[in-house]
């Protein structure tokens, strides 16, 4: 594919893993149309992530992501903005609008909130504690399995709520006397997840994904046997969780040091029991 490559050799009963060391745009040009079910990735945005000086062609990569995504496939794009000369760059919104321009649907604008973070950017702003998780789809998402783990305050009681329509008319949601409220409900689109930094297994990488972030998106937007992709593989968190969840994985990383970290973590995951 015009780049130095390394392909994992795994057993017949294991998931298929392909790891590429090289420029993601160059490698993606060699990938087949509509070959990816789900992408979970985070770009080296603004000056918040320098990744040893490597830069990327956002528009070129966005177009390739649209091409390789299957109809009904999903792209999860985790991004934030730097504050430069007292103004946030707005790069995240510009990228989201460009993805829509080239054909993706903006299925959901989610928030990845990191508890306990301090000041970032301007000291005249409130402390920054989140990143965007833009969820794009190519047409209607073919797989949506929303996680139910939000405790319901009224668990065990009878639900007899009403719905108010646009014309002001109210109708009873449960006309036959109501239903029992379950113990847990669907979580919101704000996910509070501790940062992945500070763990010894991530040594050498500036901004690793929390494993639960990758895991929960993979569970939500794909099924076993699907192909999960990360064009900015970094330390390999998406690949590790895809493997543990029984998904195939394609990963690209331009930095040899980060590539080695990812390769090691994913190889170790291949020897661990599956999560499902």
C-alpha positions as CSV (number, residue, x, y, z in Angstrom):
1,X,0.0,0.0,0.0
2,X,2.9,2.3,-0.5
3,X,3.9,2.3,3.2
4,X,5.8,0.0,5.5
5,X,3.3,-2.5,6.9
6,X,3.1,-5.0,9.7
7,X,0.3,-7.5,9.7
8,X,-0.5,-9.5,12.7
9,X,-0.5,-13.3,12.4
10,X,-3.4,-14.7,14.4
11,X,-5.1,-18.1,14.7
12,X,-8.1,-19.2,12.6
13,X,-10.4,-18.9,15.6
14,X,-9.3,-15.4,16.4
15,X,-10.3,-12.0,15.0
16,X,-8.5,-10.7,12.0
17,X,-6.0,-7.9,12.7
18,X,-4.1,-5.8,10.2
19,X,-1.7,-3.1,11.5
20,X,0.0,-0.6,9.2
21,X,3.0,1.6,10.0
22,X,2.8,4.6,7.6
23,X,0.9,7.7,6.6
24,X,-2.9,7.0,7.1
25,X,-3.9,8.8,3.9
26,X,-1.5,6.8,1.8
27,X,-2.5,3.5,3.4
28,X,-6.3,4.3,3.2
29,X,-6.0,4.9,-0.6
30,X,-5.2,1.2,-0.9
31,X,-8.2,0.0,1.1
32,X,-11.3,-1.3,-0.6
33,X,-14.4,0.8,-0.9
34,X,-17.0,0.1,1.8
35,X,-14.7,-2.2,3.8
36,X,-15.2,-0.7,7.3
37,X,-18.2,-1.0,9.6
38,X,-17.0,1.3,12.4
39,X,-14.2,3.8,12.9
40,X,-13.3,5.0,16.4
41,X,-10.5,7.5,16.3
42,X,-9.1,10.8,17.5
43,X,-7.0,13.1,15.2
44,X,-4.0,15.2,16.3
45,X,-6.1,18.3,16.5
46,X,-4.7,21.9,16.7
47,X,-1.7,22.3,18.8
48,X,-3.1,20.1,21.6
49,X,-1.5,17.0,20.2
50,X,1.7,17.3,18.3
51,X,2.5,13.6,18.0
52,X,6.2,14.2,17.5
53,X,5.6,16.8,14.8
54,X,3.5,14.8,12.4
55,X,0.7,16.6,10.6
56,X,-2.2,15.4,8.6
57,X,-4.4,16.3,5.6
58,X,-7.8,16.5,7.3
59,X,-9.9,16.9,4.2
60,X,-8.1,14.1,2.3
61,X,-8.5,11.8,5.2
62,X,-12.2,12.7,5.7
63,X,-12.9,11.8,2.0
64,X,-11.1,8.5,2.4
65,X,-13.0,7.7,5.5
66,X,-16.3,8.3,3.7
67,X,-15.2,6.0,0.8
68,X,-14.1,3.1,3.0
69,X,-17.1,3.2,5.3
70,X,-19.9,0.8,4.5
71,X,-23.5,2.0,4.0
72,X,-24.9,2.1,7.5
73,X,-21.4,2.3,9.0
74,X,-20.5,4.7,11.7
75,X,-17.5,7.1,12.4
76,X,-16.8,8.2,15.9
77,X,-14.5,11.3,15.8
78,X,-13.2,12.4,19.2
79,X,-11.9,16.0,19.1
80,X,-11.4,19.2,21.0
81,X,-10.2,22.8,20.4
82,X,-7.2,24.7,21.4
83,X,-7.3,28.2,22.7
84,X,-5.0,30.5,20.7
85,X,-4.7,34.2,21.3
86,X,-7.7,34.2,23.6
87,X,-10.0,32.4,21.2
88,X,-11.0,28.8,20.8
89,X,-10.1,27.6,17.3
90,X,-13.5,26.0,16.5
91,X,-11.7,23.2,14.6
92,X,-14.1,20.6,16.0
93,X,-17.1,22.3,14.5
94,X,-15.3,23.0,11.2
95,X,-14.5,19.3,10.9
96,X,-18.0,18.2,11.8
97,X,-19.5,20.5,9.1
98,X,-17.0,19.2,6.5
99,X,-17.9,15.6,7.3
100,X,-21.6,16.6,6.6
101,X,-20.6,18.3,3.4
102,X,-19.0,15.2,2.0
103,X,-22.0,13.0,2.7
104,X,-21.9,11.8,6.3
105,X,-24.9,12.3,8.6
106,X,-24.2,13.9,12.0
107,X,-26.0,11.2,14.0
108,X,-25.2,12.4,17.5
109,X,-23.0,15.1,19.1
110,X,-21.7,13.4,22.3
111,X,-19.5,14.6,25.1
112,X,-16.6,12.8,26.7
113,X,-16.3,14.4,30.1
114,X,-13.1,13.8,32.1
115,X,-13.7,14.2,35.9
116,X,-11.3,16.3,37.9
117,X,-9.5,18.1,35.1
118,X,-7.9,21.5,35.6
119,X,-7.4,24.6,33.6
120,X,-6.7,24.4,29.8
121,X,-6.4,27.1,27.3
122,X,-7.3,30.5,28.8
123,X,-7.3,31.1,32.5
124,X,-10.2,33.5,32.0
125,X,-12.6,30.6,31.0
126,X,-14.2,27.9,33.1
127,X,-12.0,24.8,33.5
128,X,-12.2,22.6,30.4
129,X,-13.3,19.1,31.2
130,X,-14.7,17.6,28.0
131,X,-14.1,16.6,24.4
132,X,-16.6,16.1,21.6
133,X,-17.4,12.7,20.3
134,X,-19.1,13.4,17.0
135,X,-20.9,10.3,15.8
136,X,-21.3,10.3,12.0
137,X,-23.2,7.7,9.9
138,X,-23.2,6.8,6.2
139,X,-27.0,6.8,5.8
140,X,-29.0,5.3,8.7
141,X,-26.8,3.4,11.1
142,X,-27.3,-0.3,10.7
143,X,-26.3,-1.2,14.2
144,X,-27.4,0.8,17.3
145,X,-27.3,-1.0,20.7
146,X,-27.6,1.8,23.3
147,X,-26.1,0.9,26.6
148,X,-28.5,0.7,29.5
149,X,-26.6,1.4,32.8
150,X,-28.2,4.6,34.1
151,X,-29.9,3.9,37.4
152,X,-33.6,4.9,37.4
153,X,-34.7,6.9,40.4
154,X,-38.2,5.5,40.1
155,X,-37.2,1.9,39.6
156,X,-39.9,-0.5,40.5
157,X,-42.7,2.1,40.4
158,X,-45.5,2.3,37.9
159,X,-44.8,4.6,34.9
160,X,-48.0,6.6,34.0
161,X,-46.4,9.6,32.4
162,X,-47.9,11.7,29.6
163,X,-46.5,13.0,26.3
164,X,-47.2,16.5,25.1
165,X,-47.4,16.9,21.4
166,X,-46.6,20.0,19.3
167,X,-50.2,21.0,19.3
168,X,-50.3,21.0,23.1
169,X,-52.4,17.9,23.3
170,X,-51.3,15.4,26.0
171,X,-51.7,11.6,25.6
172,X,-51.0,8.9,28.2
173,X,-47.9,6.9,27.2
174,X,-49.2,3.8,28.9
175,X,-53.0,3.8,28.5
176,X,-53.4,0.3,30.0
177,X,-52.4,1.3,33.5
178,X,-48.7,1.9,33.1
179,X,-45.6,-0.3,33.2
180,X,-43.0,-1.0,35.9
181,X,-39.9,1.3,35.7
182,X,-36.8,-0.8,35.1
183,X,-33.8,-0.7,37.4
184,X,-31.6,1.0,34.7
185,X,-32.3,3.0,31.6
186,X,-30.4,4.2,28.5
187,X,-27.5,6.4,29.4
188,X,-27.3,10.0,28.1
189,X,-24.9,11.2,25.4
190,X,-22.6,12.7,28.0
191,X,-20.1,10.0,29.1
192,X,-18.1,10.7,32.2
193,X,-14.9,8.6,31.8
194,X,-11.5,9.0,33.7
195,X,-8.6,9.9,31.4
196,X,-6.4,7.2,30.1
197,X,-3.2,9.1,31.1
198,X,-1.1,8.1,34.1
199,X,-1.2,4.3,33.5
200,X,2.2,2.5,32.9
201,X,0.9,0.6,29.9
202,X,0.4,3.9,28.0
203,X,4.0,5.1,28.6
204,X,5.3,7.1,25.7
205,X,2.0,8.3,24.2
206,X,0.6,11.7,25.1
207,X,-3.1,11.1,24.8
208,X,-4.4,7.5,25.0
209,X,-8.0,6.7,24.7
210,X,-9.6,5.3,27.9
211,X,-10.4,1.7,27.2
212,X,-14.0,2.1,28.3
213,X,-14.6,4.9,25.7
214,X,-13.5,2.6,22.9
215,X,-15.3,-0.4,24.3
216,X,-18.6,1.3,24.8
217,X,-18.6,2.8,21.3
218,X,-17.7,-0.6,19.7
219,X,-20.5,-2.2,21.6
220,X,-23.0,0.5,20.6
221,X,-22.3,0.7,16.9
222,X,-21.1,-2.7,15.8
223,X,-21.6,-6.5,16.2
224,X,-19.2,-9.4,16.4
225,X,-17.4,-10.0,13.2
226,X,-17.6,-6.4,12.0
227,X,-14.5,-4.5,11.0
228,X,-13.4,-1.7,13.3
229,X,-10.9,0.9,12.0
230,X,-8.6,3.5,13.7
231,X,-6.6,5.6,11.2
232,X,-4.8,7.3,14.1
233,X,-4.1,4.2,16.1
234,X,-1.7,5.7,18.6
235,X,-1.2,3.3,21.5
236,X,-3.8,0.8,20.1
237,X,-6.7,1.1,22.6
238,X,-9.4,0.8,19.9
239,X,-7.6,-2.2,18.4
240,X,-7.2,-3.9,21.8
241,X,-10.9,-3.4,22.7
242,X,-12.1,-4.5,19.2
243,X,-10.1,-7.7,19.6
244,X,-11.5,-8.4,23.0
245,X,-15.0,-7.8,21.7
246,X,-14.7,-10.2,18.8
247,X,-14.4,-7.6,16.0
248,X,-11.9,-7.5,13.2
249,X,-9.5,-4.5,13.3
250,X,-7.5,-2.4,10.9
251,X,-5.1,0.2,12.5
252,X,-2.7,2.7,11.0
253,X,0.0,4.7,12.9
254,X,2.7,6.9,11.4
255,X,5.0,7.0,14.4
256,X,7.2,3.9,14.9
257,X,7.3,4.3,18.7
258,X,3.5,4.5,19.1
259,X,3.1,1.7,16.6
260,X,5.3,-0.6,18.7
261,X,3.2,0.2,21.8
262,X,0.0,-0.6,19.9
263,X,1.4,-3.7,18.4
264,X,2.4,-5.1,21.8
265,X,-0.9,-4.2,23.4
266,X,-3.0,-5.8,20.7
267,X,-0.9,-8.9,20.6
268,X,-1.4,-9.3,24.4
269,X,-5.1,-8.8,23.9
270,X,-5.2,-11.7,21.5
271,X,-4.2,-14.0,24.3
272,X,-6.8,-12.7,26.7
273,X,-10.4,-14.1,27.2
274,X,-13.1,-12.3,25.1
275,X,-15.2,-9.8,27.0
276,X,-18.4,-11.1,25.3
